[in-house]
Amino acid sequence: MLSFNYLKLDMQQLPKIFPYKFHSFFELVIKLPLSLNMTAQVIPELVFSGTQFHGMECISIPTIRRLEGKVAIITGGAGGIGEAIVRLFAAHGAKVIMADVDDIQGKSIAESLAGQATYVHCDLSSETEIEALINLTVTKHGKIDILFNNAGILGDQSRHKSILEFDAAEFDRIMTVNVRGTALGMKHAARAMIRGGGRGGCVISTASVAGVMGGMGPHAYTASKHAIVGLTKNAACELGRYGIRVNCISPFGVATRMLVEAWRDGSTEEEEVMKMKMEEFVSCLGNLKGETLRAKDVAEAALFLASDESRYISGHNLVVDGGVTTSKNCVGL
């Protein structure tokens, strides 16, 4: 079955389709591309989705590398949605600079991508570190094509459950990372894109359904995500003259470690158990039944906005929520 982005192959049907006998997964990697008349340059770049080779029913081979030759910076890339974006962008040919404060996880992810990604420690509360991140990327790769502002914090749940107990210090901390860090990333990345001489570039930020409607999250977090949506639209108006596109993505609840820990509320259950329960809870609240929003779904939306397929889309908030923000239902605090 041939789809727009991926060639889907049923492993059990391979002997009927191709005259080769595949004795190993390695032989499949070598012989299958030749059967499909793929060039020698493409063969080493095949990316297989799925790690279970025994009993695997199908594999996915990207037939179009949508970010080939692009250089992307992704903040908050050491886990959750950010990690999914790092891996997908790298699979589609981008050279990725991933920034985070989780050095152990960040380095591990970068090493697993065999030269396609580089990890850089960056605290988004520091403009000096953000500027250094941009400069390092330009020094290493000669340009910046994509900035993805994904890093953000939810905050201490015990300190801002009610507006009646508003904590100014906690509010400032969240706004510093989520909004100020995003704005500074835009500032320095856009400067580098403009200095690069060529027109164009792409800035994407992670917002939230909490930035679209009320009742979806804590007050400070909600305020920060509304700010990102507004900042995206305003920056798009200014940077359009340079051919730089500015967009954001607003996902519904994804069971990332950050959200799972916030949702735990004192439970001592294992993380995977909590993740499964949260996914069930969010799916129950969601509008689109029978589907569960996961990090890879947000990454696919990010890939679209980063690619040339969205070359005339700017100032847009791509809401990935299965229609929940269009319904009368509200999660509530």
C-alpha positions in Angstrom: 0.0 0.0 0.0 1.6 3.3 -1.1 0.7 6.4 0.8 1.8 10.0 0.3 4.6 9.9 2.9 5.3 6.2 3.5 5.5 2.9 1.7 3.7 0.4 3.9 4.7 -3.2 3.4 3.2 -6.3 4.9 6.1 -8.5 5.9 4.1 -11.6 5.1 3.5 -10.4 1.6 7.1 -9.7 0.8 7.8 -13.2 -0.7 4.9 -12.7 -3.1 6.0 -9.2 -4.2 9.7 -9.7 -4.5 11.7 -12.7 -5.9 14.2 -12.5 -3.0 14.4 -14.6 0.1 15.1 -12.4 3.0 17.2 -14.4 5.5 17.6 -11.5 7.9 16.5 -8.0 8.7 19.9 -6.8 7.4 19.2 -8.4 4.0 15.8 -6.8 3.9 17.4 -3.4 4.4 19.9 -4.0 1.5 17.7 -5.9 -1.0 14.4 -4.2 -0.6 15.6 -0.7 -1.6 17.2 -2.2 -4.7 14.0 -3.9 -5.6 12.3 -0.6 -5.4 14.9 1.1 -7.6 16.1 3.3 -4.8 19.5 4.9 -5.3 22.6 3.9 -3.3 22.4 7.3 -1.6 19.0 6.5 -0.2 19.8 3.1 1.2 21.7 4.2 4.3 19.1 6.8 5.0 16.1 4.4 5.3 14.3 4.8 8.6 12.1 2.0 9.9 9.3 2.8 12.3 9.2 0.0 14.9 11.9 -1.8 16.8 10.4 -5.3 17.0 12.0 -7.3 14.1 10.6 -10.7 15.2 6.9 -11.0 14.4 6.8 -7.5 13.0 3.8 -7.2 10.7 4.7 -4.1 8.8 7.5 -1.5 8.3 7.4 2.1 7.2 10.0 3.5 4.9 10.0 7.3 4.4 9.9 7.8 0.6 10.2 11.6 0.9 12.7 13.3 3.1 10.8 16.5 3.8 13.5 18.3 5.7 16.5 17.3 3.6 19.3 19.8 4.0 17.5 21.8 6.7 19.1 22.8 10.0 16.7 22.8 13.0 16.9 23.9 16.6 14.5 22.2 19.0 14.3 23.3 22.6 12.9 21.0 25.2 14.0 18.1 23.1 15.0 15.6 25.8 11.6 14.0 26.3 7.9 13.9 25.5 6.8 16.0 22.5 10.2 17.5 22.0 11.9 14.1 21.7 9.3 12.9 19.2 10.0 16.0 17.1 13.7 15.6 17.3 13.5 12.0 16.1 11.0 12.7 13.3 12.9 15.8 12.0 16.2 13.8 12.0 14.5 10.9 10.1 13.4 13.4 7.5 16.9 14.6 6.9 17.3 17.6 9.2 20.5 18.3 11.1 19.1 18.8 14.6 20.5 20.9 17.5 18.5 19.8 20.5 18.5 22.0 23.6 17.4 21.1 27.1 18.5 21.1 30.7 18.2 17.3 31.1 21.8 16.5 30.1 21.7 12.7 30.6 18.6 12.1 28.5 19.5 14.8 26.0 22.9 13.2 25.3 21.4 9.8 25.1 18.9 10.8 22.5 21.6 12.6 20.4 23.9 9.6 20.5 21.1 7.3 19.4 20.6 9.4 16.2 24.1 8.7 14.9 25.3 12.1 13.9 21.9 13.6 12.9 21.5 15.4 16.2 23.7 17.4 18.7 22.7 18.0 22.3 23.3 21.5 23.8 22.6 22.4 27.4 20.4 25.6 27.4 18.4 27.2 30.2 15.7 29.3 28.6 15.6 31.7 31.5 19.0 33.0 30.3 19.3 35.1 27.2 23.0 34.6 27.2 22.5 30.8 26.8 19.8 31.2 24.2 22.1 33.5 22.1 25.0 31.0 22.5 22.7 28.2 21.3 21.9 30.1 18.1 25.5 31.1 17.5 26.7 27.5 18.1 24.2 26.2 15.5 25.4 28.8 12.9 29.0 28.0 13.6 28.4 24.2 13.3 26.1 24.1 10.3 26.4 27.5 8.7 22.7 28.5 9.0 19.4 28.0 10.8 16.3 27.0 8.9 13.9 26.0 11.7 13.5 27.0 15.3 11.1 25.0 17.3 10.3 26.5 20.7 9.0 23.5 22.6 10.5 23.9 26.0 8.0 24.9 28.7 7.0 24.2 32.3 3.7 23.5 34.0 4.8 24.8 37.3 4.3 23.6 40.9 0.7 22.4 41.0 0.5 22.9 44.8 1.2 26.6 44.4 -1.4 27.8 41.9 -4.5 25.7 42.0 -6.8 28.7 42.6 -6.7 32.4 41.5 -7.6 33.1 45.1 -4.2 31.7 46.1 -2.2 33.4 43.3 1.5 33.0 43.7 3.4 35.9 42.0 6.8 34.3 42.2 5.5 31.0 40.6 3.7 33.0 37.9 6.9 34.9 37.1 8.9 31.7 36.9 6.4 30.1 34.4 6.2 33.2 32.2 10.0 33.5 32.2 10.5 30.1 30.7 7.4 29.7 28.6 7.0 33.2 27.2 10.2 35.1 27.7 12.3 32.1 26.6 10.1 31.7 23.5 10.4 35.4 22.6 14.1 35.4 23.0 14.4 32.3 20.9 12.5 34.1 18.1 14.6 37.2 18.5 18.0 35.5 18.1 16.9 32.9 15.6 15.3 35.5 13.3 18.4 37.7 13.5 20.5 34.7 12.4 18.1 33.8 9.6 18.1 37.4 8.3 21.9 37.6 8.6 22.2 34.4 6.6 21.5 36.3 3.4 18.9 34.0 2.0 15.2 34.8 2.4 13.1 32.5 4.5 13.1 30.5 7.7 10.6 28.9 10.0 9.7 29.5 13.7 7.3 27.2 15.4 6.3 27.2 19.1 4.4 24.8 21.2 1.3 26.4 22.6 -1.7 24.4 24.0 -5.5 24.1 23.9 -5.1 26.0 27.2 -4.1 29.0 24.9 -7.4 28.6 23.0 -10.0 28.3 25.7 -10.3 28.6 29.4 -10.6 25.8 31.9 -7.9 23.6 30.4 -5.1 24.2 32.8 -3.6 26.1 35.7 -3.8 29.9 35.5 -0.2 30.8 35.0 0.3 28.0 32.4 -2.9 29.1 30.6 -1.8 32.7 30.6 1.6 31.7 29.1 0.1 29.7 26.3 -2.3 32.5 25.4 0.7 34.7 25.3 2.5 32.3 22.9 -0.4 32.3 20.5 -0.5 36.2 20.5 3.3 36.4 20.2 3.2 34.0 17.2 0.6 36.1 15.3 2.4 39.4 16.0 5.9 38.1 15.1 4.5 36.6 11.9 3.3 40.1 10.9 6.8 41.6 11.4 8.9 38.7 10.0 6.9 38.1 6.9 8.8 40.8 5.1 11.9 38.6 5.4 10.1 35.5 4.2 10.2 34.0 7.8 7.1 32.0 8.7 5.9 32.0 12.3 3.4 29.4 13.6 2.4 27.5 16.7 0.8 24.2 17.6 -1.8 23.8 20.3 -2.2 20.1 21.3 -4.8 18.6 23.6 -3.5 16.5 26.5 -0.5 14.3 25.7 0.7 11.9 28.4 4.2 13.2 28.6 6.2 12.8 31.8 5.6 16.4 32.8 1.8 16.0 32.6 1.8 12.6 34.1 3.7 13.8 37.1 1.4 16.8 37.5 -1.6 14.5 37.3 -0.2 11.9 39.7 -1.5 13.8 42.8 0.4 11.7 45.3 -0.1 8.3 43.6 2.8 5.9 43.9 2.0 3.9 40.9 4.6 3.2 38.2 5.0 5.9 35.5 3.7 3.6 32.7 0.6 2.7 34.7 0.0 6.4 35.3 0.6 7.2 31.7 -2.0 4.6 30.6 -4.5 5.9 33.0 -4.0 9.5 31.9 -4.4 8.5 28.2 -7.7 6.8 29.1 -8.8 9.8 31.0 -7.9 12.3 28.3 -9.5 10.1 25.6 -12.7 9.9 27.6 -12.8 13.7 27.8 -11.8 14.2 24.2 -14.2 14.8 21.3 -12.7 12.4 18.8 -13.6 9.0 20.1 -11.5 5.9 19.3 -8.3 7.8 19.0 -5.6 8.8 21.6 -3.4 11.8 21.0 0.3 10.9 21.4 3.5 12.8 21.0 4.1 11.4 17.5 0.9 13.0 16.3 2.1 16.5 17.4 5.4 15.7 15.8 3.7 15.0 12.5 1.9 18.4 12.7 5.3 20.0 13.5 6.8 18.3 10.5 4.1 19.8 8.2 4.7 23.3 9.5 8.5 23.0 9.2 8.4 21.6 5.7 8.0 23.4 2.4 4.5 22.0 2.1 3.3 24.8 4.4 5.4 27.5 2.6 2.4 29.9 2.6 1.2 29.3 6.1 2.2 31.9 8.7 0.6 33.4 11.8 -1.4 30.2 12.3 -2.2 28.3 15.4 -2.5 24.6 14.4 -4.8 23.1 16.9 -4.3 19.3 17.3 -7.1 18.4 19.6 -9.6 16.2 17.8 -12.1 19.0 17.8 -12.3 19.4 21.6 -12.0 23.2 21.5 -14.9 23.4 19.1 -17.2 21.5 21.4 -19.2 22.7 24.4 -17.4 20.4 26.8 -14.7 21.8 29.0 -12.2 19.9 31.1 -12.4 22.2 34.0 -9.8 22.9 36.7 
